[in-house]
Amino acid sequence: MPSIVGPIKINSVGGGVINFGDSFYLSPKSASKSANGAGGNNNGDFSNTNTGFNITNSVDPDAVDQIIGGNA
């Protein structure tokens, strides 16, 4: 059915679906990969990380990790 949407304001969308009105099928898909060493993914105010020796193995021998396809 048609919808009547009043005034809206969207400042930002960081991954997701915004839909107004008719929709039959919504299927958002995403895939990501990251290799982080010791203390490499910390966030916040006044973060202090003390690490000695670190090696991050980022070798990926397989061709495909996750297939993104089949969006209707």
Buried (B, 14 or more C-beta within 10 A) or exposed (E): EEEEEEEEEEEEEEEEEEEEEEEEEEEEEEEEEEEEEBEEEEEEEEEEEEEEEEEEEEEEEEEEEEEEEEEE
